[in-house]
Amino acid sequence: MLNRSSLSHGPRSRRAARLAAVALAATACVAAMTGSADAVVNGKDSTERYPFMATIPQTIKEIDVHAQCGATLISPRWLVTAAHCVNPEMVDGTVRVGSDHRTSGGTVRGIKRMIPHPDYSYVTEPSTNDIALVELDRPVAQKPIRIADAVGRPGTPTRLLGFGTVLNTDDLTKAVFPDRLQELNTRIGAVDECSPGRADRTRICTVSQVPGAMACFGDSGGPQLQRGRDGRWELVGATSGDGDTDPTCSTGPGMYTAVPAYAGWIHKTIHTHR
């Protein structure tokens, strides 16, 4: 998957403990490499502009790994991402918004505050309430995306975006991050297409329309999009974790936090910090 990347409490929910172990024990370094024909693990280079796409650079100091989480601009000052992406010990303190390149272009802003959902838990497997808000220190000019009113029914076409590893691996030290933004066409899956207990009202089972493809390490927190009635993209999910128990990204469905399920919390939190 694009995600399985989290760089804080764990890339995908089932990988929380594994990532912590890797960060502490690994000695190898991840090389940040440019482009690959196979994106997001069998995705492809972005085919259009996504001004709402954002990245949150992160560093795992123990192994000197420089990676990122994804995020989505929902207002000129606010981003939605995964709660496991806002570990203050790993976040570098800046955000890049609106670029189709991982380390250049777009608008760079500082982070004013990070607010994980109050009921987020990474102790359970899979994690619960894996969603967070990030406030920028200044507004950006890029156009935000609208949060969908509801998650589409099973079979609804969706699209994933991210700068996560294009190499299919469950080992963070072997991840290969593309310079160019990757996209992957997917669909909303039925609850029973993911392993038992992984999908529900707040977690979207997401199935690739391309064989052997999904989000992976470095994609956590990034957007899952669906078309609204007006034909425009709207935000429906945030990359969270695995939809199955297989350790590699491309062999199973992905699990995405259902952003519409948290619309009330999002609007209340933003209003509180005006």
Buried (B, 14 or more C-beta within 10 A) or exposed (E): BBBBBBBBBBBBBBBBEBBBEBBEEBEEEBEBBEEBEBBBBBBBBBEEEBBBBBBBBBBBEEBEBBBBBBBBBBBBBBBBBBBBBBBEEBBEEBBBBBBBBBBEEBBBBEBEEBBBBEEBBBEEBBBBBBBBBBBBEEEBEBEBBBBBEEBBEBEBEBBBBBBBBBBBBBBBBBBBBBBBBBBBBBBBBEBEBBBEEBBBEBBBBBBBEBEEBBBBBBBBBBBBBBBBEEEEBBBBBBBBBBBBEBBBBBEBBBBBBBBBBBBEBBEEBBEEEE
